[in-house]
């Protein structure tokens, strides 16, 4: 009996190896099984068919079969091909990935059903000895200096910008500037209409830093007072993200209309109380110390798991399913392009670096898929599984994080196959925890 409770079909299967993880199945189902399915479907149609001049279900079978011959044949085919395919997989103990390519279907009443199915399968490979993997554990420490820096960062987040009077602009100030710019006698806005942000601005609040704006711009404003006008000469880098300006020289005509500086609040009990009622500075320091320790412990644990994955990847040879790897690589490339675009990298730059992007994405996809298969095989061998409460808890967590009602999120995930992705993520996490528990850990 199959997993669905259906009787096993008497399929005949021959298998051809097309390469790593690719198989061609030639599947045949005898005439008797085909005719039996025709009988079942025809009987259903006779039972429920509505034809003029007959009460529902009372039309003669011969008339029903003639009237719905095409529909009956299509339904029989739709029912038998998936059943025969699943039975062939069971008979050959194959674990497919993705969907098969069904071809060369030969089918009809009074004839056997024959077709071919080309598919990709999970790779076969030998696991290394995965218990006792050598792992180096980072020592987690939090110093008073760490806490002080964290408090200064919090204070900087609460800082206010105040007007500066009586002195010129200096690095680390915020200059308020108006400017226009030209290059080769033309306004930058004409040379690169898409570059308005660097071509012409009014009341731009600019952090005076070597990394801000255009290289060399801020340094040439140092010493300017409010009301001063400056001409700033810049050389755009050859890899400047606005391609029409790359490698060009430009002159900026700058008016300094304001100078501001950050005023940080004093780090005292009043500052601590702004983060929670009853908090004193000492209590805030202790809470910050705990937060830093937790974050470093998480980072150390992730590093240990990465060491385990690197060990498994280096000790295991796996031939990956080509189509699956290609899809994973496309997904990795898409993610990289989206991330770089969000950071302001231009399309032209991405095109120039397409080979580099492809190589990185290809390796990333290869390693991710390989690790997934290895960890999945270990999970099966160690009988590690995901329970329904674990799955429900993770969906509930995502529901809370993204502020989406649980039933709505659950439905969305089920419709796009996201439940399986979450289940795989939990399974990999549990397997890595198992491997870490069984690792040979030494303290650094």
N, C-alpha and C positions, 0 to 999 in steps of 0.2 A: 504493500500500500504506500502511496505517496504521502507527503506531508499534509495534503488537503483532504485525505481520506479517499481519493479516487483510486480505482483499480489500475494496476500497472498495465500500460499498453505494450503489446508485443512488438516493439520497434526493432528494426535491424539497423545497426550503426557501423559505418566504417569511418575511420578517422585518419586525417592526413596532417602531418606537421608542416606548417607553412613558415616556420621560423620561431624565434623566441616569443613565447606567450601567444602564438597565433595558431589556430586549429581550423581545419575545414571538416565539418561533419556531413556525411552523406547519410540521410535518414530515410527509411522506408517503413511505411505502415501497411500491413496486409489488407487485401480487399475486404475481408470479413469485418475488420474493425471500422473501415470506412463506411461500409453498408450499414453497420449497426448504428453509427452516428447519424446517417441519413434517416434511418427508421425513427430514431429518437426525435430528431428535429421535425420530421414530417408529421409525426404523431402530435407534437406540441402545436404545430400550425393548424392541424385538423381540429384540435380541441378548442382553439381560440379564434380561428379565422372567421371573419365576417364577410359574407358574400351575398350579393343581391338574390333574393328569393329563398334564402335559407336562414333559419334561426342561428345565432352564434353557436359554433361547435357542431352543427348538424349537417354541414355541407359534405358530400361524398369525398372521400380521401383522394380519389383519382382526380377530381376537379380541383381540389386544393393544391395538390402537388403540381398540376399543370399550370395553375394560375400563379403560384409562388415559386416556381422551379428555380429561378435565378436567386431569389432571396434565400431559399433553403440551402442551395449550394454554397452561397457566400457564408452563411452562418456555420455550416458544417466545416468549411475550410478555416474560418476564424477560430473555431473551437479546437480542431484537431492539430493544427500546426503548433500552437503554443504547448499543448499537452505532449505531443510527440517530441518537441524540442526539450522540454523539461525532463522527460523520461530518458532521452538520450544522454543528457548531462548526468543524470543519476547512474545510468548504466556504465558510463565512462569515468565516473568520479571526478568530473570537471568542475572547477569553480570559476565561472565567467566573471568578467568585469565589463560593465557597459552592456549594450544591446547587440544582438547578432545581426548580421546582414543575410537575410533570407533570400535565396535565389532559386532559379530553375525548378519552380513548383510544377509538378505533374499531378493532376488530380481529376477525379470524376467518379460518378456512380458506377459501381461494378468494376472499379480499377483500384490498384493500390495508390496510396499517397506517397509521393517521393519529392524530396527537396534537399537543398544544401544549406548549411548554416555556417557562415564564416564568423569567427568570434575571437576575442582576446580572453585569455585566462590569467588567473593569478599565477605569478612566477613560482617555480619550484626551486628551492635552495636549501642549503644546509645551514643551520644556526650555529654560531660559535658558542663556546661555553659562556653563558651570560650571568652566571652567579659568581660572586667574588670579583667583579670588575674593580680595578684599582681606581679610586677616586680621591682627589686632594680637596680637603675642606678648608675654606678660608676662615681665618679667625675673625670673628665679629667683635669689634670694639667701637665704642663711642666716647670721644674725648670731650673735655670741656670746651675746647676750641671748636669742635664740630657743632656743639649746641649754640655757642656764641654766633657762629656764622649763620646758622639756621634762623636765629632770632633777628639778626641783621637783615636777612632776606625778607622775613615777615615784616619788619619795620619799613623796609624799602617799598614793599607792596602797599603799605599804608601812607607812604610819603605824599606830600602835597607839593605842587609846583608854585614857587613864589617869585615875584619880580625881583630882579637884581638891579641895584642902583649904585652909582659911584665907582664902577669899574668896568673894564671891557670884557668881552666874551672870552672864556677859557674852555679848554677841553673838559668834557664831562658836564658842561652847562647844557641848557636847551636854548638854542638860538631861534628866534622868530624872524623868518626872512621872506622877502619877495625876490623873485629872480626871473630873468629871461636868459636865453643862451643861443649862440650862433656857432656854426661850424662851416668853414670854407665859404663864408659870406652869406650863408643861408640860415634862417631860424631852424633850430632843432625840430620844432613842431612840423616844419615842411619836410625835412629829411626823413623823419620817422613819426608820422601822425599817431602811431600807437604808443609813443613814448612821452605822452603829455606830462607824466609824473616827474620826468627828469628834464623837461624842456622849458616849462613855464609854470610858476606857482605863485600863489599869494598866501601870506600868513602861514607858511609851512613851519611847523614846530619840529626842529631838527636836533636830535641828540648829537652833541659835538664829540664824535668818536671817529677813529681812523676807519672803522668798519661801516660807518653810516654813509648813505647816499652814494656819491661817485668817488672813487679813490682820489685822494688829494684835495678834495673840496673843503672839508672842515678845517684842515690844518692851515689853510690860507685865510680863514676868517678869524683866527686867533688874534686878539688885540683890537678888534673892531668894536667901537662903542655904538650905542643906540643912535641911529640917524646917519651912521657912516655908510658910504657906498664903496664897494670893492669889486675889482675885476679879478675873477678867479680862472686860472688856466688849468684845464684837465686833459688827461689822455685816457680815453676809454680803452679798457683792456681788449685784447684780441678776442677773448672769449666772452665779451660783454653780452648779457642776455638779450638786449635789443640789437639784433643783427645789423641793421643799417648803420648803427653808431659804432660798431665794433672796430677798434683800431684807429678811430678818428680823434682829432684834437678839437677842443671846443673852448669858447670863452663864455663865462657866466658873468652877467651884470647883476650884482647882488645888493639889495638894500637890507640893512640890519634894522628891524623895527622893534625888536624886543629881546631881552635876555632873561631867562628864568633858570632857577636852580631847584633841586629837590630839597625839601625840608623834611627830614625824617623825625617821627615822634620819638621822644625819649623812651628807652626800654626800661620801664619801671612797672610797679604794681598796677597803675592806671592802664598802661598799655596791655598788660596781661588780662585785666578785667574786660577789655574790649573783645576778647575771644570767648568769654564765658563768665557767667555770674559766679562770683566767689573765687575766681582764679587769681592767685598771687603770682608774682614773678617766679618764685621758687617752684610753685606747682606747675607753671607753664614750662619752666626749664625741664622738669621731670617728664612732663607729657611729651615734649619735643624729643628728649633723649630716648624715650620708649618708641616713638614713631620712627626715629632714625634707625634704631636697632632692628625693628621689625622689617623695615625696608631693606636693610643690609642682609638680614637673614633670608628674606625672599630672594634677593639677588644671589646670595651664596648658594641657596638651594637650586636655583635655576642654572647656575654655573655647574653644579654637580650633575644635574640631569643632562646638560649639554655635553659633559665629559663622557657620560654613558652612551649618548647617541653617537658621538664621534667614534668611540670604541667600536660600537656595533657596525657603523658604516665602514670603518676601515678593515673589519674582520669578516665581512660578508659580501659575497658576490651575488648580485641579483640582476637578472635580465628583466627589464621593465616592459610592460605592455606599450608598444609604440604609440598607439592612438591616445591612450591614457596619458602618457608622458607629454605628447604634443599638446593636449588640452591643458594640462597643468602648466606647461611652459607659456602658452598663450595667456593664461590667467595671471601668471607672475609678471609677464611683460605689461599687461594692462594695468596691474596694480602699481608697477614702477612708474609708468607714464602718468597715471593719475596723481601719484604722490609728488612727482617732480613738477607737474603742471601746477599743482596747488602751491608749490614753493616758488612759483614764478619763472620756472625754466621755460624758454620759448620752444615752439615746435621745431624751429630750425636747428636749435641746439640738440634736441632729442633725435632728430634725423641724423645729425652728424655723429652722434654717439650710439647709433642703432646697433652696431656690431657689439659694442661693449655691453649695452643693455641686454642684448640677446644672450651673450655668453654668461652673464651674471644670472639672468632669469633661468637659463637652461640648467645651470648647476644647482640653483636653489630648488627648482622643480624636481630635478633628479634626486637630490638628497632628501627632500620632503617625502616623495613617494616611496623611496627605498626604505626610509625610516618607518613609514607607516606600515609597509608590508612586514618588516622585521618585527616591530612591536606587536602587530596584530597576530603574527605567528606565535610569539612568546605568550601573548594573552591566551590564545587557544590552548597552548601546551600546558599552561599553568591554571587553566580554567578560571581566568579572570573575566568577569562579565559586568555589564552595566545593569543595575536594577531599575525598575520602574520609578521607585521613590527618588533615586539619584537623578534620573532624567527629569522628573517633574520639578525637583528642587532647582535644577539648573535653569529650566524654562522660567520658573517663578523669579529667580534672580535676574534674568535678562528682562523680564517684564517690569520689574521694579527699576532696574537701571535705566531703561529706555522709556519709562513712563507709558507703557502700552498695556492695556488690559490683558490679563492672562489668556482668556479665551480667544481674543483677537490675534495675539502673538502666536498662540499654539496653532491656530488655523493657518496663518501665514507661513509658518515653518513647515507644516505638513504639506501645503500646496507646492512649495518649491524644494522639497526634499531636505529642508534644514534640520529636521529631527535626526536624520541619520548623521549629519555632520556633527551635531552636538553629541550624539551617542559616541561617535568615533573619537571626538575630542576628550570626552570623559574616560573612555577606555584607554587611550594613550596615556592620559595623566595617571590613571591607576596602575598601569603597567610600569611606568617610570618610577612611581613610588615603590612598587614591588622590587624593582631592580636596585633602587637606592637602598632599600632596607637590607638587601642581600649583597650589597657592595662591600669591598674592602676599603674602608675609609681611613685616610691618614690626615692628621691636622697639619696645616701649613704653619 
